[in-house]
Amino acid sequence: KKDILKDPCSFRPKNLKTFFSSIHHTSGVSGEIIRSDCSPKSWILEQAAIWNHWRTAGYRFRDKMLILRGFNPVPGRPLYKKDNFRNWLYYSPRHLDEKYLNKNIEKIFKFSPKFIRGYPSSIKQFAIYCLNKNISLPNIKSIFTASETLTEDDRALIEKVFSAKIFDHYGQAEISCLFQECEQHNGLHLIPYYSFVEFIPDKKGNYKIIATNLNNKFMPLIRYDTGDLVEDFSLSKCKSGRTTARV
């Protein structure tokens, strides 16, 4: 990450026209925001992997989904918006306290989502509100979490409140690797067509995630140290039939 922050242009091909790239930024939780350029093919494969993950959880195109991430409403405007094409309802993850939800819960309730997608912290906050208010969303089939570490306590709470299983997802804005939870809920599987990943032991007994994306020609990070760690990984065959590494 330090090398990219120091000279990001050195990681971009000099003779490749990148005006069709999509730009991604890390959340900056470490205090330093990294910009990455993503090629069209890489972005298509990323979206294919995500939608395939949702399909594993029973999602079909235009199933109703409540999104608690990626939406920052303009001051004075509604705290929700509808994506009519995909049949999704976005609600601001920054307005999940009782004051705002009391005014908007009827909109969510009438929407009657079958799936929830969001940050673990946002879904947890919404789950606590529903629990305290004795609100039931009976049609929830599965829940998708990403972008934050999902603790076992938070998983147990969310799944209890909504009577649905969580399917967790791990990735980065640097477009380096993806891991996704399958229907067996026994770790997150590496997506093999997306990247090549090495698990390098550190001095504390954990493993560094070192990744090489296989498709992003616009910013090809090779043996990139993601800065993230896993406690352990498994190469054994999953009961789902998948044979990729699990973390």
Phi, psi and omega in degrees: 000320181297322179295319180293317179297323182290318183209075183297329182295335181289349179260005179248134180301132185287330185255013181252126179286118186249023182288350175266008182285154169256143186259133180234148179231144172292163181290342179080022182297336178274359181096353181230119183267126180257133174262138175227147178259129184245128179285157181304315181298318181296320180292322177298316179294324177299312180294323178298318179295319180293314181292327176294323176299315178297322179299323177302327181272004177100002182287140173231149184309131180078008167297144183290127180228131174269125183251119179248057179189161171067020179222117178241098184294149175290136179307133181091350179260166179302152181276008179220159174211152183252131170263098186290329181295312181267352179066044179248147174245116176271136172229140186300122178289351180268359183230054183253013176276170187300323182305314184273323181293327177304326183276341188238355185297330181295325178296317179292318182297317180292329177295327177052066183293151173264340181222152174236136177230136178174184173291143177307319181295323180290315180294323177299315180298319178293321179296318179297319177299312180299321179295314182292328182265001182056044180262132181245133171247087193290345187265004183295125182259318180207163181229136181246123178241152179192170171077350176219160175289129178265115179279158179295324178295317179293321177301313182299318180296310183297315181294326178292315183295317186259359179052045181211154181275148175268140172242104187275156183219140177231132176199183178219157176294340178287357177058052184252321178197162178227141170229140183219146181275135179263186185290349177276343177054048182230057183101172181253131182274138170292138175270107193287331182278356183267318185199166171255127186237137173245143175252107185255121182295143174254185185285349183257007178089005175263184181231129174286142174268109179251119191232145173234112178290140185265356190228346186271091181286341185280338175207074187283096178276118184250126184050053183279126175280106184293341184085358180258155183234152168240146179288325182198166176214159182232141176251007181284153181292132179281154177298341178285348183100351179286143183244005181282163180300145177240141177240000000 
